Amino acid sequence: MTTPQPTQLSPLARFEKILVATDASPLSADAIKIAIAMCVKSGAHLYPFNMVLTNPEYEAMAPELVEKAAEDAKTHLESIVAEAARHGVVSTPVMRSGDRPDVEIVAAAEEINADLIVMGQQGRRGLARMMIGDATLRVIGAATCSVLSVPEGAVMWQNRILLGTDGSRFADAAAVSAAKIAHCCVAPITVVSALVPSHSKQRQQEGREAVERTITELKQDRLDAEGIALPGEADDVIINLAKEKGVDLIVVGTHGRTGFGKVLLGSVSERVIGKANCAVLVVKA
């Protein structure tokens, strides 16, 4: 198992317990692969999560279907445990029942004190189907830990990490996590700040200064880092630069724990997740 390089990073950035929320659909396969690969790189313990979608009324009407669903979920989790073991990763399966995947995912993450939740961005059925749009945002809004959103076709990063910053403490938290990942994966980082046209000149200057400060700190941490401030709306700047640079991981911050519909709806993180072809890590401050 690969041992991460030593750093002076805050405990905020540790990845010791990773929960991957999944179902048996092919569309969750990429999230599983990336979660296992992260555990290999960081030495983390993997917690594969699956749930039985049910409620008391359904259980009373069709107990045999609920039992069959539970058996299928258990079998799927066992297959993930076996796959993780083939890569030298220790894992503990987690299975829950309920009618709200986002609620059960967050509850499971809190029970194990997870450092990261990995989840597929979209799917066709079961848990993956329920995780389209609102459910993903609900998890990001309610979870106390960071969340990695993995779209179909995303791969484990090896080319470049893109870090979005606006100079806030939320962006600083994202920088710490990005640095941790860069050390583990030996990947260069591009730091970007958007000079939003509607913002004041002072705020735009703060964005430029945030890039310079972050680059300085990353280089002091012995990382390969570059930075740029570009005009445009934040999500467009991040997505366009990610494509130009061949980025395979985007890291952004969020406003900590909030209710769904307050900060996340219409936020930069939501729009980036919706547009990105690569994995997006939303870091909690």
C-alpha positions, 0 to 999 in steps of 0.5 A: 500500500502506498504511503503518503508523503509527510506534510505540514497540513491541517487535520482538516485535510486528512482522508482516513475514512472514506464512505462511497455511496453506491448501488449495483448500477454500472453508473456507480462503478466509476465512483467505486473505482475512484474511492478505492484508488483514493484509499490506495493513495492515502491509506484510508479505510473504505466504507462502501454504502448501500441502502434498501429503498423502503418505508413501513407501508411498503415493508408491510405490503411487500416484505418479500421484495424488501428482503430480496432488495436487502439481499441484493444490496448485501451481495453488492457490498460484498463485491466491493469489499472483495474488489477493495481487498484485491487492491490492499484496501481494508473496508467495512460495508454499511447498509441502511434502510429508508426512503431518503438516500441523502438522509441515510448517506449523511447519517452513515457518514456521521456514524463512522465520522467519515472524512469524505463522501464519494458519490456518483453524480447521476444514475438510472435506478435505485440509489443512483437514480435518487442521487440526481440533482437535489439529492447530491446537493442535499448531501453536500449541504447537510454533510459535515465532511467534504463530498466528492461528486463523480460523473459517469466516465470520470477517472482517478486523477493523474494529470492536474488538479484545478483549485478555485479560490476567492480568498475566503476561508472556505477557499483556504480549506479547499486549498489545504485538501487540494495540497493533501491530494497533490502530495498523495498523487504527485500531481501539479495544481493550477489555482484560479480566481474569477474576475467577475465583471459585476464585482468591484475593482477591489474585490477583483484585486482580492481575487488576484491576491488570493491566487498569489498567496495560495501559490506561495503557500503551495510552493512552500509545501513543495508542490508544483503550482501555478496560478491565474486570474481570469475574467468571467463568471466563476463557474465558466472560468473554472470549467473552461480552464479545466478543459484547457488544462486537461484537469481531472479533479476540480477542488472548490470550497463551500459555505460549511454546513447549511440547509438545502436551498440556502447556499448551495442552490445557484452556487458556484459549486453546484454549477461546477458539478453540473458542468464538469466532466471530471470529479469535483471535490467540494470541501467543507470549512 
